[in-house]
């Protein structure tokens, strides 16, 4: 008569899980504290794997590896792995840069020049992060040309509670923009000090609530808004948007140098309008050239986060207030933007761990 196999112990399960390593942080999931709520009932094992971001590109792989490792333990009959996430918060490391109440990580989205689709990328990046389960806000800091409310279908005047501006909510995002504070046809004509004050108010006088990520859409170029933001708040990093042609690449180089000068890490570059595929065709036409993002990656060591093609639905989504990652999530552009969001979250988790 065979001897029944004893139920697995907690120590045996944890030893098995130590063989599962986070490919980005290069440490095992037990050491990182990812294993939560471990329960063993006879041969049934259940636990939660708490990652550092719900947008982790390898979360399914890690869940599968963890499940396989525990199933190999003697006495285990069934394994139930639940995925969760707790986004890590960045910590100021330079001077007295302020942390924003209610915000864990600030991501600046910038461009060396206008007309490259920076706001479109910023809004869709925010929506993509929110779709993964993260809590996300959007700050439209492009005070001279604020387009975020239009792209999200927002209008009206914000309310003030206890001397703090309450952000709007749309598509699960918390949103604030200069366009919501002035008349639609009223131009904003400000000198540097006024802009500096406005950026500070948007950062610290808005009642941001429990945000994992605040995506800040900056004006194009390397001017006062970029300097004000980097001087007043601790930026987790910057995402720079470009198009493939040489003139845009030249401006991106200036933007990278600017962020490096003010000690803001560049998380990567997004190549927008990378190609056009006519309906019913599989041929890609590179209307603005090709290879610009890859060239930047080679010269500066700044990763190319992804390439977003030209699609009519991107423009239509921006005009109707429903970004493409929400309106047509299976489109080529939406899939590219979701992948970009995963890479941004991944790089933030790595930087926070370091």
ABEGO torsion letter per residue (X at the ends): XBBBBBBBBAAAAAAAAAABBBAAAGBBAAAAGABBGBBBBEABBBBBBBBABAABAAAAAAAAAAAAAAAABBGBABBBBBBBBBBBBBBBABEABBBBBGBABBBBBBBABBGAGAAAAAAAAAAAAAAAGBBBBBBBABAABBAAAAAAGBBEBBBBBGGBBBBBBBGGBBBBBAAAABBAABBBBBBAAAAAAAAAAAAAABBBBGBABBBBBBBBEBBAAAAAAAAABBBAEBBBBBBABAAAAAAAAAAAAAAAAAGBBBAEBBBBGABBBBBGBABBBBAAEBGAAAAAAAAAGBBBAEBBBBBAAAAAAAAAGBBAAAABAABAAAAAAAAAAAAAAAAAAAAAAX
